[in-house]
Amino acid sequence: MYHSEKRSLYRFITIYLISTFILFFIGLTIFYAYERHNLLDQQRESLEREGDRLRHELMVLHQQFTERLPLPQKKPFDILLFEIDKKLIFKTFEPPSTIDFMQDFYIEKNSIFHVKKIDPYYLGVAYLVLKTPIDQSRIVDLQKMILLFMLGAGVFFLIIGYFLGRLFVAPMRESIEMLNRFIQDTTHELNTPISTILTNLELMDTLEKCNAKKEMQRIEIASKTLSRIYDDLTYLKLHHNYHRDIKPLNLSTFIEERLLYFSSAIEAKKITVVDDIVHDIILEIDRDDATRVIDNLISNAIKYNHIGGKLHIYLDNNILKVKDSGIGIADGEIKNIFDRFSRANQNEGGFGIGLNIVYQIAKAYDFDISIRSKLDIETEVTIQW
């Protein structure tokens, strides 16, 4: 994995986990507060029931005209009894310095207090105060459960985040690999014609008195290859701001001129050209666009053809077909063949930009373009307008 991919992956996972844990923390905080409130409510209800029981006990004792104290006490409840003037008359625990007689329930020092007003005053008792310790064990169990859930969720979302991050950086990785392959192919593609030119110039210098027809032919092919590569790369860089000078073009004559331009390469590979071209087909198109379309189609038909193969060009009123008897394209590669940097055959040279340029130009003029191919038999590109 490239350094930039790792950096993007780590950033994605960090942001993903932080945002996820913030949402989980908020949700679990609300859940904890809700559950803790429920636990305290259960203890408040127990206190209230115990208060009602003690009030009933006081009533029974009052009716029996007895002052028998203390009242029957149940653990874990502690009791305080107060007169109307809030004077303590009975206790089962040491009361706090202050008691809030205005609240039915309140919490103080990890205990829940319940203040119950007795009316009428049975045995002179006006206020009944009960206390019970907060059940910390259940709250601790709740905290442990939430902590374990957070740890489990953390591991789960870390794994999910990692795979989502890999999906997130996958397009960048593909682009980087595509760029590296493009640079490698560019180096190779430019190196081959340059080496050919230099080698043949050295041969011509060494064999000055010899016939240099083949050497000149190789230099011509290499120079034209360099020129075409340069034009294609320039188009890819500038085509968004490209100004088209659309004029009527005699496409029949133009194709014959481009075949003549590639005659050296055709002759070097011993390819038989079959031209089925209707004369004087006029097309409204920019000349440079026509050059790029025709040159890329003919160049591919030569490059991917077999030695001694055939190149068939068909032109009629509204259709152009370029067919070769070359290596063909596998069925699985056809759907991506017009994508930039897509190459059906990695063994041959090229950048994978020729057909992409043809496709872009065809779409700019609303032409229909299609490709049909049989592996190791033929490939045919069709453009209709």
HELIX and SHEET records of a PDB file:
HELIX    1   1 HIS A    3  GLN A   63  1                                  61    
HELIX    2   2 GLN A  136  THR A  206  1                                  71    
HELIX    3   3 LYS A  213  LEU A  238  1                                  26    
HELIX    4   4 HIS A  239  ASN A  241  5                                   3    
HELIX    5   5 LEU A  251  TYR A  261  1                                  11    
HELIX    6   6 SER A  263  ALA A  268  1                                   6    
HELIX    7   7 ARG A  287  LYS A  303  1                                  17    
HELIX    8   8 ASP A  331  ILE A  334  1                                   4    
HELIX    9   9 GLY A  354  ALA A  364  1                                  11    
SHEET    1   A 5 LEU A  88  LYS A  91  0                                        
SHEET    2   A 5 ASP A  78  PHE A  82 -1                                        
SHEET    3   A 5 VAL A 125  PRO A 133 -1                                        
SHEET    4   A 5 SER A 111  TYR A 122 -1                                        
SHEET    5   A 5 PHE A 105  GLU A 108 -1                                        
SHEET    1   B 2 ILE A 246  ASN A 250  0                                        
SHEET    2   B 2 ILE A 282  ASP A 286 -1                                        
SHEET    1   C 5 THR A 272  ILE A 277  0                                        
SHEET    2   C 5 LYS A 310  ASP A 316  1                                        
SHEET    3   C 5 ILE A 319  ASP A 324 -1                                        
SHEET    4   C 5 GLU A 378  GLN A 384 -1                                        
SHEET    5   C 5 ASP A 368  LYS A 374 -1                                        
END                                                                             
